Amino acid sequence: MTRLQMRYERKTTLLKKAHNYSMLMILSYFSAIAVTLFVGVLIDIITDNTDLMIDVCTLTFLGFGLLGILCMALSFIYTEKAFERN
């Protein structure tokens, strides 16, 4: 295997990882909205406690949002590694 082929394979694998992390980022952002709404309505129906609903929804939304931010950072890192000149 030549050096050029190895560089090409490394670049494609890094770009595949970056693509997977970007898809996970989009999925986590959609999940943040959907799961937060579902959990909020479910807690409101079951307990009828507004304070608990606000606390749980805030933590759920922030958790999925943080996951999306971390996936975005990993996607940027892998894209940068794929296009560096080594």
C-alpha positions in Angstrom: 0.0 0.0 0.0 1.5 3.3 -1.0 1.7 6.4 1.1 -0.9 8.2 -1.0 -3.4 5.3 -0.5 -2.8 5.3 3.2 -3.4 9.1 3.4 -6.6 8.7 1.3 -7.9 6.0 3.5 -7.1 7.9 6.7 -8.8 11.0 5.3 -12.0 9.0 4.3 -12.2 7.3 7.7 -11.8 10.6 9.5 -14.5 12.2 7.4 -16.8 9.3 8.0 -16.4 9.8 11.7 -17.0 13.5 11.4 -20.2 12.8 9.4 -21.4 10.3 12.0 -20.8 12.8 14.8 -22.6 15.5 12.9 -25.6 13.2 12.4 -25.6 12.4 16.1 -25.5 16.2 16.8 -28.6 16.8 14.7 -30.4 13.8 16.3 -29.5 15.0 19.8 -30.9 18.5 19.1 -34.2 17.1 17.8 -34.3 14.7 20.8 -33.8 17.6 23.1 -36.9 19.2 21.8 -39.0 16.1 21.4 -38.1 14.3 24.7 -38.3 17.5 26.7 -41.9 18.2 25.4 -42.9 14.6 26.0 -41.4 14.4 29.5 -42.9 17.8 30.4 -46.4 16.8 29.3 -46.1 13.4 31.0 -45.0 14.9 34.3 -47.7 17.5 34.1 -50.3 14.8 33.5 -49.0 12.4 36.2 -48.0 14.7 39.1 -49.6 18.1 38.2 -46.5 19.7 39.8 -45.2 22.7 37.8 -42.0 23.1 39.7 -41.0 19.5 39.1 -41.9 19.8 35.4 -39.7 22.9 34.9 -36.8 21.3 36.7 -36.9 18.0 34.8 -37.5 19.7 31.5 -34.6 22.0 32.0 -32.2 19.2 32.9 -33.4 17.1 30.0 -33.0 19.9 27.5 -29.6 20.9 28.8 -28.4 17.3 28.8 -29.3 16.7 25.2 -28.1 20.1 24.2 -24.7 19.4 25.8 -24.5 16.1 24.0 -25.2 18.0 20.7 -22.4 20.5 21.5 -19.9 17.8 22.3 -20.8 16.0 19.0 -20.4 19.2 17.1 -16.9 19.7 18.6 -15.9 16.1 17.7 -17.1 16.6 14.2 -15.1 19.7 13.8 -12.0 18.1 15.3 -12.2 15.1 12.9 -12.8 17.3 9.9 -9.8 19.4 10.8 -7.6 16.3 11.3 -8.7 15.0 7.9 -7.6 18.1 6.1 -4.4 18.8 7.9 -1.2 18.6 5.8 0.7 15.6 7.2 
